[in-house]
Amino acid sequence: QVQLVESGGGLVEPGGSLRLSCAASGFPVSNYAMRWYRQAPGKGREFVARISVTGWNRDYADSVKDLFTISRDNTKNTMYLRMNVLTPEDTSVYYCNTNINGMEYWGKGTLVTVSS
């Protein structure tokens, strides 16, 4: 059974950093591209970052480029999102996602709140 579980969210002050984790089970993360999305209060879900199957290619939304870093540890079957220089505009629920054989899988999300 495919399962994605996000963790690492919380309250952080503007300018701070967080690292989110997405623990996968039921499939090897090394075999699939994976993504982070986020949804701010009252807004739609938006793409944040993607890591390719090989891990060599990484894509980012313009709003987070050079600030966020997506990575993956195949030995732990876990994906990460390192977020630096956070602003209140980054306040969202962050979700991890993958597509396996045409079916989309989502975690339940982890809340990141950036506030002083």
Secondary structure as the mmCIF struct_conf table of DSSP 4:
data_model
#
loop_
_struct_conf.conf_type_id
_struct_conf.id
_struct_conf.beg_label_comp_id
_struct_conf.beg_label_asym_id
_struct_conf.beg_label_seq_id
_struct_conf.end_label_comp_id
_struct_conf.end_label_asym_id
_struct_conf.end_label_seq_id
STRN STRN1 GLN A 3 SER A 7
STRN STRN2 GLY A 10 VAL A 12
TURN_TY1_P TURN_TY1_P1 PRO A 14 GLY A 15
STRN STRN3 LEU A 18 SER A 25
BEND BEND1 GLY A 26 PHE A 27
HELX_RH_3T_P HELX_RH_3T_P1 VAL A 29 ASN A 31
BEND BEND2 TYR A 32 TYR A 32
STRN STRN4 MET A 34 GLN A 39
TURN_TY1_P TURN_TY1_P2 PRO A 41 GLY A 42
BEND BEND3 LYS A 43 LYS A 43
STRN STRN5 ARG A 45 ILE A 51
BEND BEND4 VAL A 53 GLY A 55
STRN STRN6 ARG A 58 TYR A 60
TURN_TY1_P TURN_TY1_P3 ASP A 62 LEU A 67
STRN STRN7 PHE A 68 ASP A 73
TURN_TY1_P TURN_TY1_P4 ASN A 74 ASN A 77
STRN STRN8 THR A 78 MET A 83
BEND BEND5 VAL A 85 VAL A 85
HELX_RH_3T_P HELX_RH_3T_P2 PRO A 88 ASP A 90
STRN STRN9 SER A 92 ILE A 100
TURN_TY1_P TURN_TY1_P5 ASN A 101 GLY A 102
STRN STRN10 MET A 103 TRP A 106
STRN STRN11 THR A 110 VAL A 114
#
